[in-house]
């Protein structure tokens, strides 16, 4: 077998419990464990397969462990380019009080640092697949289908630093015994079960009820879902000002050290691909609006929105200001490091309620991959052109 085909086969080999069996949570309904009949070679979504990819396929980037999970598993990231050199003279909060963010960013304030992370929720596979294929593009210029992405490679080139975290909640991802679930049409019961969990009677905990109990007591569930880590904490809603989880500490340490300008937090569960408005500093509102316009214009033109009209789909007014519950990991990373942290959501691969012209829209695995890579492409291009945090303020003028 050709080396490339051999590696692809190794990356895509089933590595989780077979359908109908789960040693840790034996009461999961067997029907829920049915995999897709044909799983594309590019669909690399398990912890083991991602680790093999990082070990065998990443050559230009540097793979490093940034921390460990509550379950003592490694959180791995890939770094490209040179980090900021030297430190600032104050904290991020202090720089806002001083009126010049450059005092926090340090002498390399002009450097453009891009960070992206996936699978903060372990049952959301699409972001993982997007991250691995993004790494493939950064390494070879092509995704794992062998398709070239010259515009994405060109968008990444001007950036000074790239930080890619394929799986953030490794505990949650290890818990979900699927590589790629079977497509269920508009019935989201099963993907929700593997995300938010099921009560002892098998009924879904559901959203937003899953946020009522943090930490979650696993003994009171049939299956706790992929949202929490092994301590039962959904790190998207960690106790940020109290006793933080090790995953959050790892992200805080990383962003303190790297001082990223832009952080993309890749999730699943949207009706159509959607960049969500974060609850962050008011001065970053217009910056988000422009990022949204660029990203959603491209998605609309590529047929990945409800309509092909950018005038509708790329209007940032359609994503309303967040309610109080939107204070989450994105907000915490912004207040901690100054980064514009943004959640981007795509539909589930196994179910979607999307409709266009009153007809159901099925997002194929390829559609989902394209939506992920196009988002990275437009976000990188935006950062390259807009110049990063020091350009977004505040900056004292002579």
Helices and strands as residue ranges (DSSP letters): H 3-12, G 30-33, H 47-57, E 62-68, E 74-81, H 92-98, H 102-105, E 113-118, H 126-140, H 150-157, E 161-165, H 170-175, H 189-196, E 198-199, G 209-211, G 218-220, E 221-223, G 235-237, H 246-258, E 262-268, E 274-275, G 282-284, H 285-301, H 310-313, G 316-318, G 324-326, H 329-337, E 340-346, E 355-356, E 359-360, H 365-386, H 389-392
